[in-house]
Amino acid sequence: MKNILMISKNPQDTERSTELALLLAGTTNAKLYFWNAAVTPTRSYAAEMSIAGSGKILPGRPVSKHQWIEQLQRKFHLQTGLKTLVGFIENIHFVSDNIAAIVRKFNIGLLIKGVPENRGQELPVIESDVLSCSAKSGCPVLLVPEQFPYKTFERIVYATDLRYCRQGIIRFLSKLAINFKASVLIANIAAKGLPFMEHNYAFDVFKDTIARPASHDHFHFNNIRERDIPKAIDILANDMKTDLLVLVNHRYHFNELFGDAIPYRLPAYIRIPVLLFPC
């Protein structure tokens, strides 16, 4: 698996998502990079990196600058025995126009962003700049609600219209499932305006395109005949005790769940991480 980039604006509000990022990187043997989206650099043209624990600290910077992540690293290592190599993206302003260069330079394949709880009555916002980073880089983004308990993925659900199920997403989920010994449920939900697929035909399509290829025995199938998308996702996410929900941004049920316009909001019944692939 390629390396992972965590986008953080307030480390104090993202401890759960950081722990999950450490777990993902440690389990998949990826490097984990942090990009502080709250800092405006004095130089926006240079990328520098310091590796936690390597002694390579930028001149003039206090040693305790990244103390919060070093503490989480030690805690994570004691709990799991896994060691994760961590790096920091320095002196690059957080704008989506810079993401493509970062992805190329650091071989990034996944973005992670914590979704802090709103203290008021409004639902948590999915930040548009993070979605823009995903679209411009081609990388999926993992949105982690801060109330999500730190744990591994055992049950993954990819909600899609099987007629438009993407093989690139299947390959990504297959690698993830193998690393975590997880199961992946393909939840076939007809896209808005399209007819339901007849069950036997849908199952044949699933077997021929997903289950039959090598290493895909961890995939399962459910042909869902439900037009109320929020209701269907609520059942998949909660009643079936799903650990990770997978969707495509702006395609096949995204807008029915998160809204038709910015700001997109995470529904109250989705309390698990959401992996969004760019369309």
MOUR-V469722 format. One record per backbone hydrogen bond with DSSP energy under -1.0 kcal/mol. CO is the residue of the C=O (numbers start at 1). NH is the residue of the N-H. E is the energy in kcal/mol with one decimal. If there is no record, write none. Layout:
co={CO,CO}
nh={NH,NH}
e={E,E}
//
This chain:
co={3,3,4,5,6,8,10,11,14,15,16,17,18,19,20,21,22,23,24,25,31,32,33,34,35,48,51,55,58,62,64,66,67,68,69,70,71,72,73,74,75,76,77,85,86,87,90,93,95,96,98,99,100,101,102,103,107,110,111,112,113,115,124,127,128,129,130,131,132,133,134,140,141,142,143,144,145,154,155,155,156,157,158,160,161,162,166,167,168,169,170,171,172,173,174,175,176,177,177,183,184,185,186,187,188,191,198,199,200,201,202,203,204,205,206,206,207,213,216,218,220,222,227,228,229,230,231,232,233,234,235,238,244,245,246,247,248,253,254,255,258,264,267,273,274,275,276,277}
nh={109,110,33,112,35,37,13,14,18,19,20,21,22,23,24,25,26,27,28,30,4,87,6,89,8,90,54,57,61,65,67,70,71,72,73,74,75,76,77,78,79,80,81,32,52,34,48,95,98,99,102,103,104,105,106,108,3,5,142,7,144,146,266,131,132,133,134,135,136,137,138,111,276,113,274,115,148,183,243,244,185,246,187,189,164,165,170,171,172,173,174,175,176,177,178,179,180,181,182,156,220,158,222,160,224,194,202,203,204,205,206,207,208,209,210,211,212,216,219,184,186,188,229,232,233,234,235,236,237,238,240,241,157,275,159,277,251,257,258,259,265,126,270,245,143,247,141,249}
e={-3.3,-1.1,-3.2,-2.3,-2.7,-2.8,-2.1,-1.3,-2.2,-2.4,-2.1,-2.2,-2.4,-2.0,-2.7,-2.5,-2.8,-2.5,-1.9,-2.2,-2.9,-2.5,-3.6,-3.2,-2.3,-2.4,-2.2,-1.4,-1.9,-1.7,-1.7,-1.9,-2.4,-1.6,-2.6,-2.1,-2.2,-2.9,-2.7,-2.1,-1.8,-2.4,-2.3,-2.6,-1.6,-2.0,-1.3,-1.5,-1.9,-1.2,-1.5,-2.7,-2.1,-2.5,-2.6,-1.7,-2.4,-2.8,-3.2,-3.0,-2.3,-1.7,-2.8,-1.5,-2.3,-1.9,-1.9,-2.3,-2.6,-1.7,-1.9,-2.5,-2.8,-2.6,-2.4,-2.9,-2.1,-2.5,-2.9,-1.3,-3.4,-2.9,-2.0,-2.3,-3.0,-1.2,-1.8,-2.5,-1.9,-2.8,-2.2,-1.9,-2.1,-2.9,-2.2,-2.2,-2.0,-1.0,-2.1,-2.8,-3.1,-2.8,-2.2,-2.2,-1.9,-2.3,-2.8,-2.7,-2.0,-2.4,-2.3,-2.5,-2.5,-2.3,-2.3,-2.1,-2.3,-1.3,-1.4,-2.4,-3.1,-2.4,-1.4,-2.3,-2.8,-2.4,-2.0,-2.3,-3.0,-2.2,-1.6,-1.2,-2.7,-3.1,-1.9,-2.3,-1.7,-1.1,-2.8,-1.8,-1.8,-3.2,-1.5,-2.3,-3.0,-2.4,-2.5,-3.3}
//
